[in-house]
Amino acid sequence: MSKLDELKERIAYLKGFLTIAFGLLVLISGGLINLYMKDDITIIFWLGCTLVFIILFVLLKVMLKIESYLKQIGEL
């Protein structure tokens, strides 16, 4: 497998992961909004908020990794 094909496969894999992580972020955020609207601020709410920030950090890291692979493709 050539270097270009390998980089394209890695980008495709990361894009799939990015899609799933973004979907989780939307679902968890919707649940948190629902809890907030019901005035049900418990430990579950705060754990959800923490999870949202963790997912945002992971999304950022994945996007930076994709960007580095795209830069490598541009150098080929």
C-alpha positions as CSV (number, residue, x, y, z in Angstrom):
1,M,0.0,0.0,0.0
2,S,1.4,3.4,-0.9
3,K,1.9,6.2,1.6
4,L,-0.9,8.2,0.0
5,D,-3.4,5.3,0.3
6,E,-2.4,4.7,3.9
7,L,-2.9,8.4,4.8
8,K,-6.3,8.4,3.1
9,E,-7.4,5.3,5.0
10,R,-6.3,6.9,8.3
11,I,-8.3,10.0,7.5
12,A,-11.4,8.0,6.6
13,Y,-11.1,6.1,9.9
14,L,-10.8,9.3,11.9
15,K,-13.7,10.9,10.0
16,G,-15.9,8.0,11.1
17,F,-14.8,8.3,14.7
18,L,-15.3,12.1,14.5
19,T,-18.9,11.5,13.3
20,I,-19.7,9.1,16.1
21,A,-18.1,11.4,18.7
22,F,-20.1,14.4,17.4
23,G,-23.3,12.4,17.5
24,L,-22.6,11.5,21.1
25,L,-21.9,15.1,21.9
26,V,-25.3,16.2,20.5
27,L,-27.2,13.4,22.3
28,I,-25.5,14.2,25.7
29,S,-26.0,17.9,25.3
30,G,-29.7,17.4,24.5
31,G,-30.0,15.2,27.7
32,L,-28.3,17.9,29.7
33,I,-30.6,20.6,28.4
34,N,-33.6,18.4,29.3
35,L,-32.3,17.9,32.8
36,Y,-31.6,21.7,33.2
37,M,-35.1,22.5,31.9
38,K,-36.6,20.1,34.5
39,D,-34.5,21.7,37.2
40,D,-33.0,18.3,37.9
41,I,-29.4,19.4,38.7
42,T,-27.9,16.3,40.3
43,I,-24.6,14.5,40.1
44,I,-25.7,13.0,36.7
45,F,-26.0,16.5,35.3
46,W,-22.5,17.4,36.4
47,L,-21.0,14.2,35.2
48,G,-22.7,14.9,31.8
49,C,-21.1,18.3,31.7
50,T,-17.7,16.8,32.4
51,L,-18.3,14.3,29.7
52,V,-19.2,17.0,27.2
53,F,-15.9,18.8,27.9
54,I,-14.0,15.5,27.5
55,I,-15.7,14.8,24.2
56,L,-14.9,18.3,23.0
57,F,-11.2,17.8,23.8
58,V,-11.2,14.4,22.0
59,L,-12.9,16.0,18.9
60,L,-10.3,18.7,18.9
61,K,-7.5,16.2,19.1
62,V,-9.0,14.1,16.2
63,M,-9.4,17.2,14.0
64,L,-5.8,18.2,14.6
65,K,-4.7,14.6,13.7
66,I,-6.7,14.8,10.5
67,E,-5.1,18.2,9.7
68,S,-1.6,16.7,10.2
69,Y,-2.5,13.8,7.8
70,L,-3.8,16.3,5.2
71,K,-0.6,18.3,5.5
72,Q,1.4,15.1,4.9
73,I,-0.7,14.4,1.8
74,G,0.0,17.9,0.6
75,E,3.7,17.3,0.9
76,L,3.6,14.1,-1.3
